[in-house]
Each structure stands twice: as structure tokens, then as C-alpha cells.
């Protein structure tokens, strides 16, 4: 499955915003610390890869049992997208909340732990 799937685009558009800055694309300024944004991106990429593999596995199994309609395929992809958004929203929010304030340094331990657990 590729990220150009029309179903993915539709379901992502329906998804609730996860946290501040999540709507920004790679390379766009979010006002957040680079190590935090790198960690968030790594977590999101890992979650997306897992989602893609699991959706493909599920759809292949369903196809083997008699086929899957376009609507069913879209529903599976939408469900997977929403699950990923819900599951990674908490670590993303925690990372962004750990960002430095007024010249403090970023809590590297929090960033490393989040990447180890979710990335």
C-alpha cells in the first residue's frame, strides 16, 4: 500500500488533530525544538510503517476469504489510520510538553525514552 491511497487521504482529513504542530509537514517550522520534532517524526514514521504492514496483511486475508469491496477496504484503512492517530497522540503530546521553556534545554531522557518505546 502506498501513501497515495485515496482512502488514506480521506480518513486523515476526517481524523481529529492530534496536537499542536501535527499539521505541519516535514521541513515546516512549528516553533518546536529539533530533537523533539525529530523524535515525533520517527515515532510517526514507525507507526505508519506498522499500520501499512498490518493493513496489507488484513486485506490479503480478507481477499483470500472471498474478496473485499472498495468500501470495506476504505473502512479498514480508515480504522487503521484512526487507531494510529489515537495511539501516538499521547507520546507526541508528552514530547511537545517536554520542550524547553525560557532558554531551558530539552529533556533528552524524555525524548530518548519516547523514541525507544514508540519509534
C-alpha positions in Angstrom: 0.0 0.0 0.0 1.3 3.5 -0.8 0.6 6.7 0.9 -1.2 8.0 -2.2 -4.2 5.9 -1.4 -7.3 8.0 -1.8 -8.8 6.3 1.2 -5.9 7.3 3.4 -6.2 10.9 2.4 -9.9 10.9 3.1 -9.6 9.3 6.5 -6.7 11.5 7.6 -8.8 14.5 6.7 -11.5 13.2 8.9 -9.1 12.5 11.8 -9.1 14.8 14.8 -5.9 16.9 15.2 -3.5 15.1 17.5 -1.6 18.0 19.0 -0.1 21.4 18.2 2.2 21.4 15.2 1.0 18.0 13.9 -0.5 19.6 10.8 2.9 20.8 9.7 4.8 18.9 7.0 8.4 18.0 7.1 10.7 21.0 7.0 8.0 23.4 8.0 8.6 25.5 11.1 6.5 24.5 14.1 8.3 26.6 16.7 9.4 23.3 18.5 12.9 22.1 19.3 14.5 20.0 16.6 15.3 16.9 18.8 11.6 16.8 19.8 10.4 17.2 16.2 12.9 14.5 15.1 11.5 12.1 17.7 7.9 12.9 16.8 8.7 12.3 13.1 10.5 9.0 13.9 7.5 7.8 16.0 5.0 8.7 13.3 7.1 7.0 10.6 7.4 3.8 12.7 3.6 3.8 13.4 2.8 4.4 9.7 5.1 1.5 8.7 3.4 -0.8 11.2 0.0 0.4 10.1 0.8 -0.2 6.4 2.0 -3.8 7.1 -1.0 -4.7 9.2 -3.5 -3.2 6.8 -1.9 -5.2 3.9 -2.0 -8.4 6.0 -5.6 -7.9 7.0 -6.7 -7.0 3.4 -4.9 -10.0 2.0 -6.6 -12.3 4.5 -10.0 -10.8 3.7 -9.3 -11.1 0.0 -8.5 -14.8 0.5 -11.9 -15.3 2.1 -13.9 -14.1 -0.8 -12.8 -10.6 -1.7 -13.1 -7.1 -0.2 -15.2 -4.3 -1.6 -13.8 -0.9 -2.1 -16.0 0.4 0.8 -14.7 -2.4 3.1 -11.1 -1.7 2.0 -11.6 2.0 2.8 -13.2 1.2 6.2 -10.2 -1.0 7.1 -7.7 1.8 6.1 -9.8 4.4 8.0 -9.8 2.3 11.1 -6.1 1.8 10.9 -5.4 5.5 10.5 -7.6 6.4 13.4 -6.0 3.8 15.7 -2.5 5.1 14.8 -3.6 8.7 15.5 -5.0 7.8 18.9 -2.1 5.6 19.9 0.6 8.1 19.1 -1.2 11.2 20.2 -0.2 10.7 23.9 3.6 10.3 23.2 3.6 13.2 20.8 1.9 15.4 23.2 4.2 14.4 26.0 7.2 15.1 23.8 5.9 18.5 22.9 5.1 19.2 26.5 8.7 18.4 27.4 10.1 21.1 25.2 12.3 23.8 26.9 10.7 27.0 28.2 12.6 30.3 28.5 16.0 29.0 27.5 16.0 25.7 29.3 17.4 22.7 27.5 15.3 19.9 26.1 14.9 16.9 28.4 16.9 14.4 26.3 16.0 11.5 28.6 12.3 12.0 27.8 13.0 12.2 24.1 15.2 9.1 24.1 12.7 7.1 26.2 9.8 8.1 23.8 11.8 7.0 20.8 12.8 3.7 22.4 9.2 2.9 23.4 7.4 4.2 20.3 9.9 4.8 17.5 
